[in-house]
Amino acid sequence: MITLPKLKIGDLIEVAWLDSSTTDVNGWQCEDEFIENEILMEVKTVSYFYGRVKGHINLAADKTLSKEYKKLINRRLSIPLGCIMNIRKIGEEK
C-alpha cells in the first residue's frame, strides 16, 4: 500500500491511480472474452486533498474563493488507497 506524504486539508496534490472501468461491450458477451478483458485505466488526477478515511482519500477538483460562498467544493472523488500508484504534493492551502 502507498505511503501518503504529509498532507493538510486543502493541499493541492497529483495522484496517479488505477480506475476501474466498464467494457465497451453492451449486452451479452462471451465469458472467455470478458475474463481476458483489461478493465483498469491508469489515470492522473490533480485535486485538493480532503482527508484520508477508512482506506481511501477524499479529493475535490473545485472550491469556492468568494466570501459569500465559503467552503463549498465540487467534483468530489474518493480513491481507494490500494488503487494509488503515486501521489505527490503540488502546493499548500493558502
Buried (B, 14 or more C-beta within 10 A) or exposed (E): EBEBEEBEEBBBBEBBBBEEEEEEEEEEEEEEEEEEEEEEEEBEBEBBBBEEEEEBBBBBEEBEEEEEEEEEBEEEBEBBBEBBEEBEBEEEEE
